[in-house]
Amino acid sequence: MITILSGGTGTPKLIQGITQILNPEEINVIVNTLENSYFSGVYVAADIDTVMYTLAGLINEETWYGIEGDTFITHETLKEIKCPETLRIGDRDRATKIQKTLLMEKYPLSTAVDIQRTAMGIESRIIPMSNQDSHINIVTDEGDMEFHEFLIERSGKPEVLDIQYNTVEPSPGLIDAIEEADTVVIGPSNPVTSIGPIISMDGVVDALKKAQVTAVSPIIGGSPVSGPAAKFMGALGYEVSCYGVASLYCDFLDRFIIDVEDVNYKEEIERLISDVVVTKTNMRNIGDKVMLARSILGEIL
């Protein structure tokens, strides 16, 4: 069994590769919930839904958000009647979110997600990092902003001075999923706002120290493959490089995978983490995803 720590975009791409070489029943995915919030009256758990749609074979691979081939009639109608949405939510995607919102009137988030993934025929286990609400504050040179305000309304343009979020309790079974795994994989998601909130919870770092943990750098050649990781890492004083990511994870990491473009960092990172693997990490197609998955899981295959 393996357990994956995931945000959106980067890690779901890797999950596609992993599911090609492992039985889906042997996969647990712990997913970030820091950015979850309500939009247009429905509960949006963007990273969870991205992982769920990826495992169900439904994900829109152009955006890594929502369902492939979805329509946007409701979204466009809301705009027409002067009720615009911050997020562009597709019609089928909205149905998933409505169901989750209704389920959460009776159940915690983890149970709602389990009901949904079972209904979609997903054999892997999806574990929201917490059933508690998270709150994130992006401190910028233009004032404090919520995550989606910064990323969508302001297109990530303001200078970031600090990242603040509350700590929450791990959801049931999360610590066990780490401690009982043959290996734990930290995917190439944003290390500050996707992976950071997971490892900040009580008991998670201790569990990771007992496990065999491999991480993939989301930074290639000094730039994130996607998202605002560079601004967020810089705001917290970390070098925007694979070395900076290694600095964030070094207390519990056994193995670190960096891209061939960053081979010059290998010796420096080996002062922090003894096992550093250099390979192609930019996943442009399914072949790349499977190759990277084999690099990570070679010892247990």
N, C-alpha and C positions, 0 to 999 in steps of 0.2 A: 504494500500500500504506500502511496505517496500523498503528501499534502502540499498544496500549492498556495502561496500567498499572492493575492491578485488585486489589482485595480482594474482600470479599463484599458482598452486598446492593446498595449504591448503584451501583457500577460495572456489575454485571450488568444492572440495570435499563436503564442507558444502552446497554449492548451490544445489548439487544433493539431499541432504536431504530436503532442504527447498522446492524444486519443488515437492516433494512427498506429501507435506501437504498444500501448497498454490497454488492458481491459478497462473500460470506463468505470466498472464497479470498484476498481482499485484506486480510484482518484477522489481525493477530497479537495475542495477549493474553498479557502477562507477568503472572503471578499470584503474590501473596504466599504464602510458605510458613512464615512465622514461627510460626504457631499449630499447625502439624502435629504430631501425636503419636499414640501408640498407645492405643486404648481397647478393652477386651474382646478383646485379642489382634489387632485389626486396625488398619492404618495409616489414620488419618483426616487427609485433606488437605481441610479444609472449604471453603476459598476456591476451590481448584482444582475440586472437585466441583461447587460452585455455578456456576462459569463453564461447566463442561462440560455440566451439565444445562440451563443457560440456552441454550447454543448448540444443544443437541439437542432443545429444545422440551419438556423434561421437568420443569423446575424447579417446585417448590411455591411459588407466588407469595404465599401467605399467610405463610410463614415465611422464604422465601429461603434455605432449607436443605433438602436432601433432594428426593425425587421426588413430584410431584403424585399423589395417590391411593394412596400407599404404605400398607402395613399394618405393624403393629408387634408381631406375634406373638412374635418372638424377644425383643424388648425386654421385653415384659410377662412372658414366661415366666422370663426371667432375674430379674426382680423377685420373682416368686412363689417362686423357689427360693433367695431370699436372696442374689442376686448382682446387685445393682442397678448400673446404668450411669450415669456422669456425663452422657453425651450420650444423647439419645433418637434412636436410629438405626433407620430404617425397614428393612424386609426387603429390598426391591429395592436400596435405597441400600447396605445392608450387603454385598450381593453385589458391587457395584462396589468397595467397600473391600476385601473379601476378595481379589478378583482383583488389585487394585493391590498388596496385601501379598504375594501369591504372585509376581507379576511382579518385585517388588523384591528377591526372593531371587536373581534372575539379572541384573536390569537396574537402572540408575540411575532415579531418579524421573522424569526428563524422558522417558526411553524408555518407561517404563510408561504415562505419561500419553498419549504419542503413540499407543501401541497401543490404548489405551482410546478415545481420541477418534476414531480411524480406524474402530474397530468400531461406534461410535455414528453413523457417517456424518457427522461434523463436518468441514467443509472448512476452517474457520479453524484457525490454528496456536495451540496452548496451550503456553506456555513457563513452567514453574515457575521462580521466581526463582533457585533454587539446588538442586543435588543433595545438598548438605550439610545435616546436621541443624542446626536453629536452636533456641535456648533463650531464653526470655523470662522475666524476673522482674519481677513487679509489687510494688514496695515500698509498703506501706500502713501506716496507723496501727495495724493489727492484726497486722503482721508481713509477711514476704515470702510471695508467692503466685505460683503458676503461672497462666497466662492463664485457663484454663478453670475453675480453682478460684475465681478472682476473679469471672469473668463469670457462671458458672452456679451453682456451689455457694453463693457469697456474693451472687449477684444484682447484682454491681457496686456494692454499697453501701459498702464501706470507703473511707475517704479515701485517695487515691493521692498518694504523696510523690515517687515516681520510677519511671521505666521503664528497665529494663536488658535488653539483648539482645546476643548475640554477633554478630560480623560473619562473613559467609560469602562464598564465591566465586560469581560469576554462573554460571548453567548455560550449556552450550555454545549459541552462537548468539544469546544474549540481547543482547549489545552490538551485534552486526550488525543485529538486528531494530530497534534504536533508530536506528542511524546510517543505515540504508538506507530508513527510512520517509519517505513524503512529509510526514507529520505524526505527532506523538506526542501521545496524549491521556491525561492523568492524570485518571482518573475520580473521582467523588465518594465515595471510600472514606476510611476513617479515616487521616488524614495521619500519625499517629504509629506505629501498629502494622500498618497495611496498606501504605501507600505508603513510609513512612520506611525500613523494612528494605530495600526494593528500591533506593532511591536511595543507601543507605548503602554498597552494595557497590562494590568497586574498579572504577573505569572507568565507572560508570553516570552520574555527574554530568558527567564530561567528554563522554560521548556525548550527553547531553541538551543540553549547551551548543552542540553542533554541529547539533542538530536544530531543527525548528520545533515548539515544545511549547505545547499548550493545556491548561489545567487547569480543572476545574469545582469550585467550593467545595462541600464537604459540610456546611458550616455555613450555616444560614439564620436570620437574626434572633437570633443569639447562641446557637443550639442546634443540635446535630447532628441530621440527619434521622433517624438511627438509631445505636445503639451508644454506646460509652463515650468517644467522641472528646473530649468536653468535659473530663472528668476527666483524661485523658491529656495534653491540650494544656496545661491549667492546671498539672499537675505539672511540666512541662518549662519553664514560665515564658512560654508563649505566650498571647496574648489569645484567648479563645474567641469568635472571630468570623471572618468571611471575611478580614479584615485579618490575623489571626493565621495563617491558612492561607497567605495571600500571602507573609508573612514567612518561612515554611518553604520556599517554592518559588522565591523571587524570583531566586536566583542563576542559574537556567536557564530561567525561564518567559518566553515571548514574548507570551502572551495568557491572560487570566484571566476566567472567566465567573462572575458572581455573580447572586444572585436579586434580583428587583425589590424585595423587602423590605429589601435592604441597599444601596439606591441611595445613601444618605448616605455610604457608605464609598468610593464610586467615586473621588473626588478624592484621598483619602488614599492609596488603593492605587496610583493612577497615579504617585505619587512612587517606587514600587518597580517597577511594571510598566506600561509605556507604553500597552498595549492592554487595556482593561478593558471587557467587554461585560456589560450588564445585561439579563437576560431571566428568564423563568420557569424555575426549575431543579428545582422539586419535581415529581417524576414520579409522578403518580397513575394514569395510564392510558397506553395505547400511543400515543395522540395526543401526550401530553406528551413521551414518550420520543423520538418521531420529530422533534418540533419542536426539542428540545434538540440532538439529533444533527445536524440541519441547521444550527443556529446554530454548532456546532463545526466542521463539515466543509464549510461553504458554499463556501470558496475552492477546494476540490479536486473538488467535484462537477461 
